[in-house]
Amino acid sequence: MASPESNQTGSRWLRRSLIALVTIGLAYLGAAFALSRFLDPEELADWLEPRLESALNREVNVGGVKVGLFPLAVRLQGVDVSDPTGLAEELAHIGSLELRVKILPLLRREIQVSRLVVDDFRADLRLSKDGLSNFGDFSTRPEAGEDTEVTEAGGSEAGEPFSLDLQGIRFQSGQVRYTNEKNSLALDLANLALEAAARQDAEGIWAFVGSTGGVLTFQHQNRSPFLEDAPLELAFDVLADDGFEGLEIRTGELRLGEIQLALAGEIQGVQDPVRSASLSIEGTGLRLEDLLSVLPDSVNSLIQVQAQGLVQVALRVEGDIGPGQLPAVTGNMTLMEGEVSRDGARIAEDVTATIELTPENAFRSRAQATVLDGPFSMEGTTTLGPE
């Protein structure tokens, strides 16, 4: 039988627990009430639209703003970014953008965004035959002198209720389409998702660690897709300066099907229409069979032989990224220990080959092998047309 003293101890513990739960519940409801009181959704939408339009250089329509309680958040719904060129119906659409906020700062009439959640994001990037693009002047840099602060109910008094203390970012159900009519290229990245943890140090440097992925389809000149629904994944560790002007990829692991590549480097001018990239892409011990497996069945059916071997990749990506501007890709891909057979019969063995990508936009290829018990070698250069 429990002693009276132990019963009293248990009773005190239960009362304290109930008091703590009630206190937490009241604090949460009080913070939610404060959020809904000093942020009027309609006035906040009216405040956001012109500032987004100034930052993006596009007409922006916010379908609605809601204050959510579970979780505690401000939700923007139906955000549309227009395409003034008329090449696409709209440049981008966001089904919902949720800013999850911390509770305690609300009691000081401040909103600290701790998590960003984006759902149903779609972008339609176009480049016409005459070089006109719908993203050529696109920038996320606010105009000089633009007020970026939001105050109570969208008012004009000084204050900074919106601030970032990000701990996580999540994108889901995204899609990015790129159509280049000038070069007859079409790229579609569907089922795009991203999950990242964020941290800012005392000097203002942001660190993002996470992963993103989707399925990639790549097509040229209305032919059968060169890649079709190929799974693409990227795990990353990225640093960004306080103004998000530059990104440094400390480590990155890029996966395309069974192919795994290491990615590193930096991108500058992130908020400008034209960005500058300096990246390295490397891979060792890649199986040729895995490279071929990424190709769609329509392409593999044209290859009448079976091939195997080990591939090494060492590439550099240097230059500007923008409408009509692509960075130069240089470096080489090397095949070692290669074999080629058809219907089980070996055609070539001891195959070694190197493909070098030059700054002059050309491929230099060299290959050696033993074919039908005799030596075989070839060498050539293929120059690509202008971009």
HUDARA-V35095 format. One record per pair of residues at least 24 apart in sequence whose ideal C-beta (glycine too) atoms are under 10 Angstrom apart, sorted by the first residue. I is the first residue (numbers start at 1). J is the second residue. D is the distance in whole Angstrom. If there is no record, write none. Layout:
i: (I & I)
j: (J & J)
d: (D & D)
This chain:
i: (24 & 27 & 27 & 27 & 27 & 28 & 28 & 28 & 28 & 28 & 29 & 30 & 30 & 30 & 31 & 31 & 31 & 31 & 31 & 31 & 31 & 31 & 31 & 32 & 32 & 32 & 32 & 32 & 32 & 32 & 32 & 32 & 33 & 33 & 33 & 34 & 34 & 34 & 34 & 34 & 34 & 34 & 34 & 35 & 35 & 35 & 35 & 35 & 35 & 35 & 35 & 35 & 35 & 35 & 35 & 36 & 36 & 36 & 36 & 36 & 36 & 37 & 37 & 37 & 37 & 37 & 38 & 38 & 38 & 38 & 38 & 38 & 38 & 38 & 38 & 39 & 39 & 39 & 39 & 39 & 39 & 39 & 39 & 39 & 39 & 39 & 39 & 40 & 40 & 40 & 40 & 40 & 40 & 41 & 41 & 41 & 41 & 41 & 41 & 41 & 41 & 42 & 42 & 43 & 43 & 43 & 43 & 43 & 44 & 44 & 44 & 44 & 44 & 44 & 45 & 45 & 45 & 45 & 46 & 47 & 47 & 47 & 47 & 47 & 47 & 47 & 48 & 48 & 48 & 48 & 49 & 50 & 51 & 51 & 51 & 51 & 51 & 51 & 51 & 52 & 52 & 52 & 52 & 52 & 53 & 53 & 54 & 54 & 54 & 54 & 54 & 54 & 55 & 55 & 55 & 55 & 55 & 55 & 55 & 55 & 56 & 56 & 56 & 56 & 56 & 56 & 56 & 56 & 56 & 56 & 57 & 57 & 57 & 57 & 57 & 57 & 57 & 57 & 57 & 58 & 58 & 58 & 58 & 58 & 58 & 58 & 58 & 58 & 58 & 58 & 59 & 59 & 59 & 59 & 60 & 60 & 61 & 61 & 62 & 62 & 63 & 63 & 63 & 64 & 65 & 66 & 66 & 67 & 68 & 68 & 68 & 68 & 71 & 71 & 71 & 71 & 71 & 71 & 72 & 72 & 72 & 72 & 72 & 72 & 73 & 73 & 73 & 73 & 73 & 73 & 73 & 73 & 73 & 73 & 73 & 74 & 74 & 74 & 74 & 74 & 74 & 74 & 75 & 75 & 75 & 75 & 76 & 77 & 77 & 78 & 79 & 79 & 81 & 81 & 81 & 82 & 83 & 83 & 83 & 83 & 83 & 84 & 84 & 85 & 85 & 85 & 85 & 85 & 85 & 85 & 85 & 86 & 86 & 86 & 87 & 87 & 87 & 87 & 87 & 87 & 87 & 87 & 87 & 87 & 87 & 88 & 88 & 88 & 88 & 88 & 88 & 88 & 88 & 89 & 90 & 90 & 90 & 90 & 91 & 91 & 91 & 91 & 91 & 91 & 91 & 91 & 92 & 92 & 92 & 92 & 92 & 92 & 92 & 92 & 93 & 93 & 93 & 93 & 93 & 93 & 94 & 94 & 94 & 94 & 94 & 94 & 94 & 94 & 95 & 95 & 95 & 95 & 95 & 95 & 95 & 96 & 96 & 97 & 98 & 99 & 99 & 100 & 100 & 100 & 100 & 101 & 101 & 101 & 101 & 102 & 102 & 102 & 105 & 105 & 105 & 106 & 108 & 109 & 109 & 109 & 109 & 110 & 110 & 110 & 110 & 110 & 111 & 111 & 111 & 111 & 111 & 112 & 112 & 112 & 112 & 112 & 112 & 113 & 113 & 113 & 113 & 113 & 113 & 114 & 114 & 114 & 114 & 114 & 114 & 115 & 115 & 115 & 115 & 115 & 115 & 115 & 116 & 116 & 116 & 116 & 116 & 116 & 116 & 116 & 116 & 117 & 117 & 117 & 117 & 117 & 118 & 118 & 118 & 118 & 118 & 118 & 118 & 119 & 119 & 119 & 119 & 119 & 120 & 120 & 120 & 120 & 120 & 121 & 121 & 121 & 121 & 121 & 121 & 121 & 121 & 122 & 122 & 122 & 122 & 122 & 122 & 122 & 123 & 123 & 123 & 123 & 123 & 123 & 123 & 124 & 124 & 124 & 124 & 124 & 125 & 125 & 125 & 125 & 125 & 125 & 125 & 126 & 126 & 126 & 126 & 126 & 126 & 127 & 127 & 127 & 127 & 127 & 127 & 127 & 127 & 127 & 128 & 128 & 128 & 128 & 129 & 129 & 129 & 129 & 129 & 130 & 130 & 131 & 131 & 131 & 131 & 132 & 132 & 132 & 132 & 133 & 133 & 133 & 133 & 133 & 133 & 134 & 134 & 135 & 135 & 135 & 135 & 136 & 136 & 136 & 136 & 136 & 136 & 137 & 137 & 137 & 138 & 138 & 138 & 138 & 139 & 139 & 139 & 139 & 139 & 139 & 140 & 140 & 140 & 140 & 140 & 141 & 141 & 141 & 141 & 141 & 141 & 141 & 141 & 142 & 164 & 164 & 164 & 165 & 165 & 165 & 166 & 166 & 166 & 166 & 166 & 166 & 166 & 167 & 167 & 167 & 167 & 167 & 168 & 168 & 168 & 168 & 168 & 168 & 169 & 169 & 169 & 169 & 169 & 169 & 169 & 170 & 170 & 170 & 170 & 171 & 171 & 171 & 174 & 174 & 175 & 175 & 176 & 177 & 178 & 179 & 180 & 180 & 180 & 180 & 180 & 182 & 182 & 183 & 183 & 183 & 183 & 183 & 183 & 183 & 184 & 184 & 184 & 184 & 184 & 185 & 185 & 185 & 185 & 185 & 186 & 186 & 186 & 186 & 186 & 186 & 186 & 187 & 187 & 187 & 187 & 187 & 187 & 188 & 188 & 188 & 188 & 188 & 188 & 188 & 188 & 188 & 188 & 189 & 189 & 189 & 189 & 189 & 189 & 189 & 190 & 190 & 190 & 190 & 190 & 191 & 191 & 191 & 191 & 191 & 192 & 192 & 193 & 194 & 194 & 196 & 196 & 196 & 198 & 198 & 200 & 200 & 201 & 201 & 203 & 203 & 204 & 204 & 204 & 204 & 205 & 205 & 205 & 205 & 205 & 206 & 206 & 206 & 206 & 206 & 206 & 206 & 207 & 207 & 207 & 207 & 207 & 207 & 208 & 208 & 208 & 208 & 208 & 208 & 209 & 209 & 209 & 209 & 209 & 209 & 210 & 210 & 210 & 210 & 210 & 211 & 211 & 211 & 211 & 212 & 213 & 216 & 216 & 216 & 217 & 218 & 219 & 223 & 223 & 224 & 224 & 224 & 224 & 224 & 224 & 224 & 225 & 225 & 225 & 225 & 226 & 226 & 226 & 226 & 226 & 227 & 227 & 227 & 227 & 227 & 227 & 228 & 228 & 228 & 228 & 228 & 228 & 229 & 230 & 230 & 230 & 230 & 230 & 230 & 230 & 231 & 231 & 231 & 231 & 231 & 232 & 232 & 232 & 233 & 233 & 234 & 234 & 235 & 236 & 237 & 238 & 238 & 239 & 240 & 240 & 241 & 241 & 243 & 243 & 244 & 244 & 245 & 245 & 245 & 245 & 246 & 246 & 246 & 246 & 247 & 247 & 249 & 249 & 252 & 252 & 252 & 254 & 254 & 256 & 256 & 256 & 257 & 257 & 257 & 257 & 257 & 257 & 258 & 258 & 258 & 258 & 258 & 258 & 258 & 259 & 259 & 259 & 259 & 259 & 259 & 259 & 259 & 259 & 260 & 260 & 260 & 260 & 261 & 261 & 261 & 262 & 263 & 265 & 265 & 265 & 267 & 267 & 268 & 269 & 269 & 269 & 272 & 272 & 273 & 273 & 273 & 273 & 274 & 274 & 274 & 274 & 274 & 274 & 275 & 275 & 275 & 275 & 275 & 275 & 276 & 276 & 276 & 276 & 276 & 276 & 277 & 277 & 277 & 277 & 277 & 277 & 277 & 277 & 278 & 278 & 278 & 278 & 278 & 279 & 279 & 279 & 279 & 279 & 279 & 280 & 280 & 280 & 280 & 280 & 280 & 281 & 281 & 281 & 281 & 281 & 281 & 281 & 282 & 282 & 282 & 282 & 282 & 282 & 283 & 283 & 283 & 283 & 283 & 283 & 284 & 284 & 284 & 284 & 284 & 284 & 285 & 285 & 285 & 285 & 286 & 286 & 286 & 286 & 286 & 286 & 287 & 288 & 288 & 288 & 288 & 288 & 288 & 288 & 291 & 291 & 304 & 304 & 305 & 305 & 305 & 305 & 305 & 305 & 305 & 306 & 306 & 306 & 306 & 306 & 306 & 306 & 306 & 307 & 307 & 307 & 307 & 307 & 307 & 307 & 307 & 307 & 308 & 308 & 308 & 308 & 308 & 308 & 308 & 309 & 309 & 309 & 309 & 309 & 309 & 309 & 309 & 309 & 309 & 309 & 310 & 310 & 310 & 310 & 310 & 311 & 311 & 311 & 311 & 311 & 311 & 312 & 312 & 313 & 315 & 316 & 316 & 318 & 319 & 324 & 325 & 326 & 328 & 328 & 328 & 328 & 328 & 329 & 329 & 329 & 329 & 330 & 330 & 330 & 330 & 330 & 330 & 331 & 331 & 331 & 331 & 332 & 332 & 332 & 332 & 333 & 333 & 333 & 334 & 335 & 335 & 338 & 338 & 338 & 339 & 339 & 340 & 340 & 346 & 346 & 346 & 347 & 347 & 348 & 348 & 349 & 350 & 350 & 351 & 352 & 353 & 354 & 355 & 356 & 357 & 358 & 360 & 361 & 361 & 361)
j: (103 & 103 & 104 & 106 & 107 & 69 & 70 & 72 & 103 & 106 & 69 & 103 & 106 & 107 & 69 & 72 & 101 & 102 & 103 & 104 & 105 & 106 & 107 & 67 & 68 & 69 & 70 & 72 & 73 & 101 & 103 & 106 & 67 & 69 & 106 & 103 & 105 & 106 & 107 & 108 & 109 & 110 & 111 & 67 & 68 & 69 & 72 & 73 & 74 & 101 & 103 & 106 & 109 & 111 & 161 & 66 & 67 & 68 & 69 & 74 & 106 & 67 & 106 & 109 & 152 & 153 & 106 & 109 & 110 & 111 & 151 & 152 & 153 & 155 & 161 & 65 & 67 & 74 & 106 & 109 & 111 & 150 & 152 & 153 & 154 & 161 & 162 & 65 & 67 & 152 & 153 & 154 & 155 & 65 & 66 & 67 & 74 & 75 & 76 & 153 & 154 & 153 & 154 & 150 & 152 & 153 & 154 & 155 & 74 & 76 & 150 & 153 & 154 & 162 & 76 & 77 & 79 & 154 & 154 & 147 & 150 & 151 & 153 & 154 & 155 & 156 & 76 & 79 & 150 & 154 & 79 & 146 & 142 & 143 & 146 & 147 & 148 & 149 & 150 & 76 & 79 & 81 & 140 & 142 & 81 & 82 & 141 & 142 & 143 & 146 & 147 & 148 & 139 & 140 & 141 & 142 & 143 & 146 & 148 & 271 & 81 & 82 & 91 & 92 & 137 & 138 & 139 & 140 & 141 & 142 & 81 & 84 & 137 & 138 & 139 & 140 & 141 & 143 & 273 & 82 & 83 & 84 & 90 & 91 & 92 & 134 & 135 & 137 & 138 & 139 & 83 & 84 & 90 & 91 & 91 & 92 & 90 & 93 & 94 & 97 & 94 & 95 & 96 & 96 & 97 & 96 & 98 & 101 & 98 & 99 & 100 & 101 & 98 & 100 & 101 & 114 & 115 & 117 & 100 & 101 & 102 & 103 & 106 & 114 & 97 & 98 & 99 & 100 & 101 & 111 & 113 & 114 & 115 & 116 & 117 & 98 & 99 & 100 & 101 & 111 & 113 & 162 & 99 & 100 & 117 & 119 & 118 & 119 & 120 & 120 & 118 & 121 & 123 & 124 & 138 & 134 & 124 & 125 & 126 & 134 & 135 & 134 & 137 & 126 & 128 & 132 & 133 & 134 & 135 & 136 & 137 & 126 & 132 & 134 & 124 & 125 & 126 & 127 & 128 & 132 & 133 & 134 & 135 & 179 & 181 & 123 & 124 & 125 & 126 & 134 & 135 & 177 & 179 & 124 & 122 & 123 & 124 & 134 & 122 & 123 & 124 & 125 & 126 & 134 & 135 & 138 & 121 & 122 & 123 & 124 & 125 & 135 & 138 & 176 & 120 & 121 & 122 & 123 & 124 & 175 & 118 & 119 & 120 & 121 & 122 & 123 & 171 & 174 & 119 & 120 & 121 & 122 & 172 & 173 & 174 & 120 & 121 & 121 & 170 & 162 & 164 & 166 & 167 & 168 & 170 & 161 & 162 & 163 & 165 & 163 & 165 & 167 & 161 & 163 & 165 & 161 & 161 & 151 & 152 & 159 & 161 & 159 & 160 & 161 & 162 & 163 & 150 & 160 & 161 & 162 & 163 & 161 & 162 & 163 & 164 & 165 & 166 & 162 & 163 & 164 & 165 & 166 & 167 & 164 & 165 & 166 & 167 & 168 & 198 & 165 & 166 & 167 & 168 & 169 & 170 & 198 & 164 & 166 & 167 & 168 & 169 & 170 & 171 & 196 & 198 & 168 & 169 & 170 & 171 & 172 & 169 & 170 & 171 & 172 & 173 & 174 & 194 & 170 & 171 & 172 & 173 & 174 & 171 & 172 & 173 & 174 & 175 & 171 & 172 & 173 & 174 & 175 & 176 & 192 & 194 & 173 & 174 & 175 & 176 & 177 & 190 & 192 & 174 & 175 & 176 & 177 & 178 & 189 & 192 & 175 & 176 & 177 & 178 & 179 & 176 & 177 & 178 & 179 & 180 & 187 & 323 & 177 & 178 & 179 & 180 & 181 & 323 & 178 & 179 & 180 & 181 & 182 & 183 & 185 & 323 & 324 & 179 & 180 & 181 & 182 & 180 & 181 & 182 & 183 & 184 & 181 & 182 & 181 & 182 & 323 & 324 & 181 & 182 & 323 & 324 & 180 & 182 & 273 & 322 & 323 & 324 & 179 & 323 & 178 & 273 & 322 & 323 & 273 & 274 & 322 & 323 & 324 & 325 & 273 & 322 & 323 & 272 & 273 & 322 & 323 & 269 & 270 & 271 & 272 & 273 & 274 & 244 & 270 & 271 & 272 & 273 & 243 & 244 & 245 & 269 & 270 & 271 & 272 & 273 & 271 & 198 & 200 & 206 & 198 & 199 & 200 & 196 & 197 & 198 & 199 & 200 & 206 & 208 & 196 & 197 & 198 & 199 & 200 & 195 & 196 & 197 & 198 & 208 & 210 & 194 & 195 & 196 & 197 & 198 & 208 & 210 & 194 & 195 & 196 & 210 & 195 & 196 & 212 & 212 & 214 & 214 & 215 & 214 & 217 & 218 & 219 & 220 & 323 & 324 & 326 & 387 & 324 & 387 & 220 & 221 & 324 & 326 & 385 & 386 & 387 & 219 & 220 & 221 & 222 & 223 & 218 & 219 & 220 & 221 & 226 & 217 & 218 & 219 & 220 & 221 & 222 & 225 & 216 & 217 & 218 & 219 & 220 & 227 & 214 & 215 & 216 & 217 & 218 & 219 & 225 & 227 & 228 & 229 & 213 & 214 & 215 & 216 & 217 & 218 & 232 & 214 & 215 & 216 & 217 & 229 & 215 & 216 & 229 & 231 & 232 & 216 & 232 & 233 & 234 & 236 & 236 & 237 & 238 & 238 & 240 & 240 & 242 & 239 & 242 & 241 & 242 & 240 & 241 & 242 & 243 & 239 & 240 & 241 & 242 & 248 & 238 & 239 & 240 & 241 & 242 & 244 & 247 & 237 & 238 & 239 & 240 & 248 & 250 & 236 & 237 & 238 & 239 & 240 & 247 & 235 & 236 & 237 & 238 & 250 & 251 & 234 & 235 & 236 & 237 & 238 & 235 & 236 & 253 & 255 & 236 & 255 & 256 & 257 & 294 & 296 & 296 & 296 & 298 & 299 & 295 & 296 & 297 & 298 & 299 & 301 & 302 & 295 & 296 & 298 & 299 & 294 & 295 & 296 & 298 & 299 & 256 & 257 & 294 & 295 & 296 & 299 & 294 & 295 & 296 & 297 & 298 & 299 & 296 & 256 & 257 & 259 & 293 & 294 & 295 & 296 & 255 & 256 & 257 & 258 & 294 & 256 & 257 & 294 & 257 & 260 & 261 & 263 & 263 & 263 & 264 & 266 & 267 & 266 & 267 & 270 & 268 & 270 & 270 & 271 & 270 & 271 & 269 & 270 & 271 & 272 & 270 & 271 & 275 & 276 & 275 & 277 & 279 & 280 & 279 & 280 & 281 & 281 & 283 & 290 & 291 & 294 & 290 & 291 & 292 & 293 & 294 & 295 & 286 & 287 & 289 & 290 & 291 & 293 & 294 & 283 & 286 & 287 & 290 & 291 & 293 & 294 & 311 & 313 & 284 & 285 & 286 & 290 & 286 & 313 & 315 & 313 & 317 & 316 & 317 & 318 & 317 & 321 & 320 & 320 & 321 & 322 & 320 & 322 & 321 & 322 & 323 & 325 & 320 & 321 & 322 & 323 & 324 & 325 & 319 & 320 & 321 & 322 & 325 & 327 & 318 & 319 & 320 & 321 & 322 & 327 & 317 & 318 & 319 & 320 & 321 & 326 & 327 & 328 & 316 & 317 & 318 & 319 & 327 & 315 & 316 & 317 & 318 & 327 & 329 & 314 & 315 & 316 & 317 & 318 & 331 & 313 & 314 & 315 & 316 & 317 & 329 & 331 & 312 & 313 & 314 & 315 & 316 & 331 & 311 & 312 & 313 & 314 & 315 & 333 & 310 & 311 & 312 & 313 & 314 & 334 & 310 & 311 & 312 & 336 & 310 & 311 & 312 & 313 & 333 & 335 & 311 & 335 & 336 & 337 & 338 & 339 & 340 & 351 & 333 & 335 & 342 & 343 & 340 & 341 & 342 & 343 & 345 & 347 & 348 & 339 & 340 & 341 & 342 & 343 & 344 & 346 & 347 & 335 & 338 & 339 & 340 & 341 & 342 & 347 & 348 & 351 & 335 & 337 & 338 & 339 & 340 & 341 & 351 & 334 & 335 & 336 & 337 & 338 & 339 & 340 & 349 & 351 & 352 & 353 & 334 & 335 & 336 & 337 & 338 & 335 & 336 & 337 & 338 & 353 & 355 & 336 & 354 & 355 & 357 & 357 & 359 & 359 & 359 & 387 & 387 & 387 & 357 & 358 & 359 & 360 & 361 & 357 & 358 & 359 & 361 & 356 & 357 & 358 & 359 & 360 & 361 & 355 & 356 & 357 & 358 & 356 & 357 & 358 & 364 & 357 & 363 & 365 & 366 & 367 & 369 & 367 & 368 & 369 & 369 & 370 & 369 & 371 & 370 & 371 & 372 & 371 & 372 & 372 & 376 & 373 & 375 & 376 & 376 & 377 & 378 & 379 & 382 & 381 & 384 & 383 & 384 & 385 & 386 & 387)
d: (9 & 6 & 8 & 10 & 8 & 8 & 9 & 7 & 6 & 10 & 8 & 9 & 8 & 7 & 10 & 7 & 8 & 9 & 4 & 7 & 9 & 4 & 6 & 8 & 9 & 5 & 9 & 6 & 10 & 10 & 8 & 8 & 10 & 10 & 9 & 9 & 10 & 5 & 6 & 9 & 7 & 10 & 10 & 6 & 9 & 9 & 7 & 9 & 8 & 7 & 9 & 5 & 9 & 7 & 10 & 10 & 5 & 10 & 8 & 10 & 10 & 10 & 10 & 9 & 9 & 9 & 9 & 6 & 10 & 9 & 9 & 5 & 6 & 10 & 8 & 8 & 6 & 7 & 10 & 10 & 8 & 9 & 8 & 7 & 8 & 8 & 10 & 9 & 9 & 9 & 5 & 7 & 10 & 4 & 6 & 6 & 8 & 9 & 10 & 10 & 10 & 10 & 9 & 10 & 9 & 5 & 4 & 8 & 8 & 9 & 7 & 8 & 6 & 10 & 8 & 10 & 10 & 9 & 6 & 10 & 6 & 9 & 9 & 4 & 9 & 10 & 7 & 9 & 8 & 8 & 9 & 9 & 8 & 10 & 7 & 8 & 7 & 10 & 8 & 10 & 8 & 8 & 10 & 10 & 9 & 9 & 10 & 6 & 5 & 5 & 10 & 9 & 8 & 6 & 7 & 5 & 8 & 8 & 8 & 9 & 6 & 10 & 8 & 9 & 10 & 7 & 7 & 7 & 10 & 10 & 10 & 9 & 5 & 6 & 6 & 9 & 9 & 9 & 9 & 5 & 8 & 7 & 9 & 6 & 8 & 9 & 9 & 9 & 7 & 10 & 9 & 7 & 10 & 10 & 10 & 9 & 9 & 10 & 9 & 9 & 10 & 9 & 9 & 10 & 10 & 9 & 9 & 10 & 7 & 10 & 9 & 10 & 8 & 5 & 9 & 10 & 8 & 9 & 7 & 6 & 8 & 6 & 8 & 10 & 10 & 5 & 6 & 4 & 6 & 10 & 9 & 10 & 8 & 10 & 8 & 7 & 5 & 8 & 7 & 7 & 8 & 9 & 8 & 9 & 9 & 10 & 10 & 10 & 10 & 10 & 10 & 9 & 8 & 10 & 9 & 9 & 7 & 10 & 8 & 5 & 9 & 8 & 9 & 8 & 8 & 6 & 7 & 5 & 9 & 9 & 10 & 10 & 10 & 8 & 8 & 9 & 4 & 8 & 6 & 7 & 8 & 5 & 9 & 8 & 9 & 9 & 4 & 8 & 5 & 6 & 10 & 9 & 8 & 7 & 8 & 9 & 7 & 9 & 10 & 7 & 7 & 8 & 9 & 6 & 7 & 7 & 7 & 7 & 5 & 7 & 9 & 9 & 9 & 9 & 7 & 7 & 5 & 8 & 9 & 10 & 6 & 8 & 7 & 5 & 8 & 10 & 10 & 9 & 5 & 3 & 7 & 8 & 10 & 8 & 10 & 7 & 9 & 9 & 9 & 8 & 10 & 10 & 9 & 8 & 10 & 10 & 9 & 10 & 9 & 10 & 7 & 9 & 9 & 8 & 8 & 9 & 9 & 9 & 7 & 8 & 6 & 8 & 7 & 5 & 8 & 7 & 8 & 9 & 5 & 5 & 7 & 9 & 8 & 5 & 8 & 5 & 9 & 7 & 7 & 5 & 7 & 7 & 9 & 9 & 6 & 7 & 5 & 8 & 9 & 10 & 7 & 6 & 5 & 7 & 7 & 9 & 9 & 7 & 10 & 8 & 5 & 7 & 9 & 10 & 9 & 9 & 8 & 5 & 8 & 8 & 8 & 7 & 5 & 7 & 9 & 7 & 8 & 9 & 8 & 5 & 6 & 9 & 10 & 8 & 5 & 8 & 9 & 6 & 8 & 7 & 4 & 7 & 8 & 7 & 10 & 9 & 7 & 5 & 8 & 8 & 10 & 9 & 8 & 7 & 5 & 7 & 9 & 9 & 9 & 9 & 8 & 5 & 9 & 8 & 7 & 7 & 5 & 7 & 9 & 9 & 9 & 9 & 8 & 5 & 8 & 8 & 9 & 8 & 7 & 5 & 6 & 6 & 8 & 9 & 6 & 7 & 9 & 9 & 5 & 7 & 9 & 5 & 5 & 9 & 9 & 9 & 8 & 10 & 6 & 8 & 5 & 10 & 9 & 8 & 9 & 9 & 10 & 9 & 8 & 3 & 7 & 10 & 9 & 9 & 7 & 8 & 6 & 6 & 9 & 7 & 4 & 8 & 10 & 6 & 10 & 9 & 9 & 6 & 9 & 9 & 10 & 10 & 6 & 6 & 5 & 9 & 8 & 8 & 5 & 9 & 10 & 9 & 9 & 9 & 9 & 9 & 4 & 6 & 9 & 9 & 9 & 8 & 9 & 9 & 10 & 8 & 9 & 9 & 4 & 8 & 7 & 8 & 9 & 10 & 7 & 6 & 8 & 10 & 8 & 7 & 6 & 6 & 10 & 9 & 7 & 8 & 5 & 8 & 6 & 7 & 7 & 7 & 5 & 8 & 9 & 8 & 9 & 7 & 9 & 7 & 8 & 10 & 8 & 10 & 10 & 10 & 10 & 10 & 9 & 10 & 9 & 7 & 8 & 8 & 9 & 10 & 10 & 9 & 9 & 7 & 9 & 6 & 4 & 7 & 9 & 8 & 7 & 6 & 8 & 10 & 8 & 7 & 5 & 8 & 9 & 9 & 9 & 7 & 7 & 5 & 8 & 10 & 9 & 9 & 9 & 7 & 4 & 8 & 8 & 9 & 10 & 10 & 9 & 10 & 5 & 7 & 5 & 8 & 10 & 7 & 6 & 5 & 8 & 7 & 8 & 5 & 10 & 9 & 9 & 10 & 10 & 9 & 10 & 9 & 10 & 8 & 10 & 8 & 10 & 9 & 9 & 8 & 10 & 10 & 9 & 8 & 10 & 7 & 3 & 9 & 6 & 7 & 6 & 7 & 9 & 8 & 7 & 4 & 8 & 7 & 8 & 9 & 7 & 7 & 6 & 8 & 10 & 9 & 7 & 8 & 5 & 8 & 7 & 9 & 9 & 7 & 5 & 8 & 9 & 9 & 9 & 8 & 7 & 9 & 9 & 4 & 7 & 9 & 10 & 7 & 8 & 7 & 10 & 9 & 9 & 10 & 10 & 9 & 9 & 10 & 7 & 9 & 4 & 6 & 9 & 9 & 9 & 6 & 7 & 8 & 10 & 7 & 8 & 10 & 7 & 8 & 9 & 6 & 7 & 7 & 9 & 9 & 8 & 4 & 8 & 8 & 9 & 8 & 6 & 6 & 10 & 10 & 5 & 9 & 8 & 8 & 7 & 6 & 9 & 9 & 6 & 8 & 10 & 10 & 9 & 10 & 7 & 9 & 8 & 10 & 10 & 9 & 9 & 10 & 8 & 10 & 9 & 9 & 8 & 6 & 6 & 7 & 6 & 6 & 9 & 6 & 10 & 10 & 9 & 9 & 10 & 7 & 9 & 9 & 10 & 9 & 7 & 9 & 9 & 9 & 6 & 6 & 8 & 10 & 6 & 4 & 10 & 9 & 7 & 9 & 4 & 9 & 7 & 8 & 7 & 6 & 9 & 6 & 6 & 9 & 7 & 9 & 9 & 10 & 9 & 8 & 9 & 8 & 6 & 9 & 9 & 9 & 9 & 7 & 9 & 10 & 8 & 10 & 9 & 9 & 9 & 10 & 8 & 10 & 6 & 7 & 10 & 5 & 7 & 4 & 8 & 10 & 6 & 10 & 7 & 5 & 7 & 9 & 9 & 9 & 7 & 6 & 7 & 10 & 8 & 6 & 7 & 7 & 8 & 6 & 10 & 5 & 10 & 8 & 7 & 5 & 8 & 8 & 8 & 7 & 4 & 8 & 8 & 10 & 8 & 7 & 6 & 8 & 10 & 9 & 7 & 8 & 4 & 8 & 7 & 9 & 8 & 8 & 6 & 5 & 7 & 10 & 9 & 7 & 7 & 4 & 8 & 9 & 9 & 8 & 9 & 5 & 8 & 9 & 10 & 6 & 8 & 8 & 10 & 7 & 4 & 7 & 7 & 9 & 10 & 7 & 7 & 10 & 9 & 7 & 9 & 10 & 9 & 9 & 10 & 6 & 9 & 5 & 7 & 5 & 9 & 10 & 7 & 9 & 9 & 7 & 5 & 7 & 9 & 9 & 10 & 9 & 9 & 7 & 7 & 5 & 8 & 10 & 10 & 9 & 8 & 10 & 8 & 7 & 5 & 8 & 8 & 9 & 10 & 5 & 6 & 5 & 3 & 6 & 9 & 10 & 6 & 9 & 9 & 9 & 7 & 5 & 5 & 8 & 6 & 8 & 10 & 9 & 9 & 10 & 7 & 9 & 10 & 7 & 9 & 10 & 9 & 10 & 7 & 8 & 6 & 9 & 9 & 6 & 9 & 8 & 6 & 10 & 9 & 9 & 8 & 5 & 7 & 6 & 10 & 10 & 10 & 8 & 6 & 10 & 5 & 7 & 10 & 9 & 8 & 10 & 10 & 10 & 8 & 10 & 9 & 10 & 7 & 9 & 10 & 8 & 9 & 10 & 10 & 10 & 7 & 8 & 8 & 7 & 10 & 9 & 10 & 9 & 10 & 9 & 10 & 9 & 9 & 10 & 9 & 9 & 8 & 8 & 8)
